[in-house]
Amino acid sequence: MSSNRRLSVALLPALLLSLTACIGGKTPPSDFYLLEPIRGAATARPAPAADKPVIALAPVRIPQYVDRPQIVTATGTNAYQLSELHRWAERLDDNMTRVLTQNLGLLVPADVVPANTSNLAKQAAFRVTVDILEFHVNPQGRAELIAQWWVARGEDIVVRRQSAYREPASTTDYRMMAGALNQCLNRLSRDIADALRSLAPTR
């Protein structure tokens, strides 16, 4: 028997064992997470429409590195990882836009409408734009959010800011990571709401 054939026969049991393990093994199910509005934002009773300004909120823009289902964490300088087993339950930009809509509606309070709706957006007293620059958990287990945001009244930008937030999270517990990132987004909501209240005419 040639040496090549002897090697092939010797490797055959190992290959069969590996194939059996692949067929019999099961991939663990993924866990899914959502960012949630501030408690009460989803169920708050609306004030009379005449007492609330209309605010047009543009869709939140997020960087491409987090524009994916997997939750992204930083593992070091210039190094990130994607978790296949821990994912966002919906598009992250849509989730953030929905949460900001509900939060601002409660905190200002205001009727918050999508900026791309024709009639309602044209009646808006203010237009809010939010660009997310960073949104992840760092190697030290702290959630980080950096955002640039603007408030426009008509054609004039009346507020332009860059805000940064950090919250303690975890390097292994993804539920804690999602919760801490959520807290960062809620803090951003409060700052935007404060700016809008300061601009609104006294009733």
C-alpha positions in Angstrom: 0.0 0.0 0.0 1.4 3.4 -0.9 2.2 6.0 1.7 -0.5 8.3 0.3 -3.2 5.6 0.5 -2.2 4.7 4.1 -2.5 8.4 5.1 -5.9 8.6 3.5 -7.1 5.5 5.3 -5.7 6.8 8.6 -7.5 10.1 8.2 -10.9 8.7 7.2 -12.2 8.0 10.8 -11.3 11.6 11.9 -13.1 13.0 8.9 -16.2 10.9 9.5 -16.2 12.0 13.2 -15.9 15.6 12.3 -18.7 15.3 9.7 -20.9 13.6 12.3 -20.3 16.3 14.8 -21.2 19.0 12.3 -24.4 17.3 11.3 -25.4 16.5 14.9 -24.5 19.9 16.4 -26.9 22.7 16.8 -26.2 26.4 16.6 -27.5 28.2 19.8 -30.5 30.5 19.1 -29.8 34.2 18.9 -31.0 36.7 21.5 -32.7 39.8 20.2 -32.8 43.3 21.8 -34.8 46.5 21.4 -34.1 50.1 22.5 -37.2 51.3 24.5 -38.5 54.8 25.2 -38.5 56.4 28.6 -41.0 54.8 30.8 -44.3 56.5 30.2 -43.4 57.8 26.8 -45.4 55.0 25.0 -48.5 55.3 27.2 -48.6 59.0 28.2 -52.0 60.7 27.7 -51.7 63.3 24.9 -52.2 66.9 25.8 -54.7 68.9 23.8 -53.2 69.5 20.3 -53.6 73.2 20.6 -51.2 73.2 23.5 -48.3 71.3 21.8 -45.9 72.4 19.1 -45.5 70.2 16.1 -41.9 68.9 15.7 -40.6 67.3 12.5 -38.0 64.6 13.3 -35.7 63.5 10.4 -34.8 59.8 10.3 -31.9 59.2 12.6 -28.7 58.5 10.7 -26.2 55.9 12.0 -22.6 55.0 11.0 -22.2 52.0 8.7 -20.2 50.0 11.3 -23.4 49.6 13.4 -25.8 49.5 10.5 -26.3 45.8 10.8 -28.4 43.3 12.8 -25.5 42.1 15.0 -24.6 44.1 18.2 -21.2 45.6 17.7 -18.6 46.0 20.6 -15.1 47.4 20.6 -12.4 45.0 21.6 -9.4 47.4 21.5 -8.0 50.3 19.5 -9.4 50.0 15.9 -10.8 46.6 16.7 -14.5 45.6 16.8 -16.5 42.4 16.9 -20.0 41.5 15.8 -22.0 39.1 17.8 -24.0 36.6 15.7 -25.9 35.4 18.8 -26.9 38.9 20.1 -28.8 41.0 17.6 -31.1 44.0 17.3 -34.7 43.0 16.8 -35.3 45.7 14.1 -33.2 48.1 12.1 -31.2 50.1 14.5 -31.8 53.5 12.8 -35.6 52.8 12.7 -35.5 51.8 16.4 -33.6 54.9 17.4 -36.0 57.2 15.4 -39.0 55.6 17.0 -37.6 55.9 20.5 -36.7 59.6 20.0 -40.2 60.2 18.6 -41.8 58.8 21.7 -39.4 60.4 24.1 -39.7 63.9 22.6 -43.4 63.6 22.5 -43.5 63.0 26.2 -40.6 65.3 27.4 -41.4 68.5 25.4 -44.4 67.6 25.1 -45.0 67.9 21.4 -46.6 66.2 18.4 -43.6 64.6 16.8 -44.1 63.7 13.1 -41.7 62.3 10.5 -39.9 65.0 8.6 -40.7 63.3 5.3 -44.5 63.6 5.7 -45.7 66.4 3.5 -48.5 68.3 5.2 -47.8 67.7 8.9 -44.0 68.4 8.5 -44.8 71.7 6.8 -46.7 72.8 9.9 -43.9 72.0 12.2 -42.5 74.7 14.5 -39.1 73.0 14.6 -37.2 70.4 12.7 -34.8 68.1 14.5 -31.9 66.2 12.8 -29.8 63.7 14.6 -26.6 62.0 13.3 -25.1 59.3 15.4 -21.3 59.2 15.3 -20.6 56.3 17.7 -22.8 53.8 19.4 -21.2 50.8 21.0 -19.7 49.3 24.2 -16.0 50.0 24.6 -13.4 47.5 25.8 -13.8 48.7 29.4 -17.4 47.8 29.4 -18.9 51.3 29.1 -21.6 52.1 26.6 -20.8 55.1 24.4 -23.0 57.4 22.3 -21.7 60.4 20.4 -24.2 62.4 18.3 -24.4 65.6 16.4 -27.8 67.2 16.3 -29.5 70.3 15.0 -32.8 72.1 15.7 -34.0 74.3 12.8 -36.8 76.9 12.9 -37.9 77.5 9.3 -34.7 77.8 7.3 -32.5 78.8 10.3 -30.6 76.4 12.4 -31.1 77.7 16.0 -29.3 74.9 17.9 -26.2 73.0 16.7 -24.5 70.6 19.2 -22.3 67.6 19.6 -23.1 65.5 22.7 -21.3 62.5 24.2 -22.7 60.1 26.8 -21.2 57.1 28.7 -23.0 54.6 30.9 -21.6 51.6 32.8 -22.4 48.4 31.0 -20.5 45.0 30.7 -18.1 43.3 28.4 -20.0 40.0 28.4 -23.7 40.6 29.4 -25.5 41.8 26.3 -28.7 42.6 28.1 -26.7 45.1 30.2 -25.0 46.5 27.1 -28.4 47.1 25.4 -29.8 48.7 28.5 -26.8 51.0 28.9 -26.9 52.1 25.3 -30.6 52.7 25.8 -29.8 55.0 28.7 -27.4 57.0 26.5 -30.1 57.5 23.9 -32.6 58.6 26.6 -30.1 61.1 27.9 -29.8 62.5 24.4 -33.6 62.7 24.2 -33.6 64.8 27.4 -31.0 67.2 26.1 -32.9 67.7 22.8 -36.1 68.2 24.7 -34.5 70.8 27.0 -33.4 72.7 23.9 -36.8 72.5 22.3 -38.6 73.7 25.5 -36.2 76.7 25.7 -37.1 77.7 22.2 -40.8 77.2 22.4 -42.8 80.4 23.1 -44.2 80.8 26.6 -47.8 79.7 26.8 
